[in-house]
Amino acid sequence: MSTLSSKLFAEAKKYIPGGVNSPVRAFKNVGGEPFFVRRAKGCRVTDIDGKTYIDFIGSWGPNILGHAPVEVTNAIHHVAKDGISFGIPNPHEVDMAKTITQWVPSVEKVRMTSSGTEATMSAIRLARGFTKRDYIVKFDGCYHGHSDSLLVAAGSGALTHGEPDSAGVPKAFAEKTIVLSYNDPAALTKIFEEKGDQIAAIIVESYPANAGLVFPKEGYLDLLSSITKKYGALLIFDEVMTGFRLGKAGVQGLENLTPDISCFGKVIGGGLPVGAFGGRADIMDFIAPLGPVYQAGTLSGNPLAMAAGLSQLHVLSRGTPDGFAQLDALGKHFAAGIRSLLTAKGVPHSVNQVGSMFCIYFTDREIINVDDVMKQDMEFFKKFFWACLDRGVYIAPSPYETGFLSLAHSIPDLDDTLTVFEEALAAI
Ligand SMILES: *Cc1c(COP(=O)(O)O)cnc(C)c1O
């Protein structure tokens, strides 16, 4: 079909590798081509051919209020009039740091970055510098951005394209990253018995959400916490996706845990490029200029990004019930609707949902780690994806990605989506 999107994609491929600036956008996993966006407002995205979709990706997490919320666009306009970037301390970054430390009790001090990748990469360097140890432990299918130490058995785009490891990551780096299966307490205990005094940190996605959406078994997160304490290692919670989405204090708030370092991104940037890492003050004071661990950024703490993020946090926290509680109600309504639809149609399924995050699996096995996620019916997913897109519903173009709701999704929007799902199932 010769659409404006297909023409532009052909042109994009001449100048941009694969036509995209981040791999999962290429739609390779569903066998087709992406559309190009013209504009987006609320829960809807309109492409350059004029077709509108209800969006369940929300820029892969940041857009928790929907697209172009007026509070955020106003904040950006307002702040931009006084300058866009200074490389000089500005009041917005203090405001942001103060807000994060007030909302997340484990974070006593915080440093801003320009992406989630930088946040996790810096947290790892800090943990190694602080403990003077080299090994880190991560979990199969957990995605922590694309820095060298962390691009080992990663999820998200790396998993989607069947490249859990990347070319260009030296073996010597990867060897310092120990990869374990998630939700397997025995494997964790064993590795700490063998190498505990050489392990700097465990890094974990608080709820793994880049290879489907997986929940920890009862007691598993407590074990991560107690075992790191016992062996003098640090616990790094990667809350880039869950932070400020599942409540003021993310998963650590829901699970009542106190990680040593936490990483953030996505929602705190309000759609501008932002990340952050923070934690215990004595650990954070190990960073330059106070300490020996170097970490920096030309645009870190950028005033536009801070103001956009702060305005988004402000909207989420106001009202009774607050935004998080409203999102939770939307998520429960949607997940219940999907389950009853798939049950009525006799489609094997498992639907994981927490707050505004959801994942539909076309399998009825219990999902406890990435191996289970990989065993679903991929061909069925592809057909379902295209049938939904045709009918104006945009879900992630990969069965490994979590879906997101925003405060701009109304109950009627969700019910319209369920009708589309029903039509899509009938068509395939
Ligand atoms: C998105 C994500 C990252 C990487 O953030 P970027 O801003 O894309 O660099 C890291 N960790 C988790 C859990 C994420 O979801």
The ligand as an SDF file (V2000), in Angstrom:
LIG
                    3D

 15 15  0  0  0  0  0  0  0  0999 V2000
   13.3560    2.1930   29.4840 C   0  0  0  0  0  0  0  0  0  0  0  0
   14.1560    1.5190   30.5300 C   0  0  0  0  0  0  0  0  0  0  0  0
   15.5350    1.7910   30.7050 C   0  0  0  0  0  0  0  0  0  0  0  0
   16.3100    2.6530   29.7530 C   0  0  0  0  0  0  0  0  0  0  0  0
   15.8740    3.9830   29.7270 O   0  0  0  0  0  0  0  0  0  0  0  0
   16.2280    4.8950   28.4450 P   0  0  0  0  0  0  0  0  0  0  0  0
   15.7030    6.2420   28.8260 O   0  0  0  0  0  0  0  0  0  0  0  0
   15.5430    4.2640   27.2870 O   0  0  0  0  0  0  0  0  0  0  0  0
   17.7050    4.8890   28.3010 O   0  0  0  0  0  0  0  0  0  0  0  0
   16.1800    1.2070   31.7670 C   0  0  0  0  0  0  0  0  0  0  0  0
   15.5340    0.3910   32.6260 N   0  0  0  0  0  0  0  0  0  0  0  0
   14.2240    0.1010   32.4890 C   0  0  0  0  0  0  0  0  0  0  0  0
   13.5500   -0.7810   33.4780 C   0  0  0  0  0  0  0  0  0  0  0  0
   13.4990    0.6410   31.4290 C   0  0  0  0  0  0  0  0  0  0  0  0
   12.2080    0.3180   31.2820 O   0  0  0  0  0  0  0  0  0  0  0  0
  1  2  1  0
  2  3  1  0
  2 14  2  0
  3  4  1  0
  3 10  2  0
  4  5  1  0
  5  6  1  0
  6  7  2  0
  6  8  1  0
  6  9  1  0
 10 11  1  0
 11 12  2  0
 12 13  1  0
 12 14  1  0
 14 15  1  0
M  END
$$$$
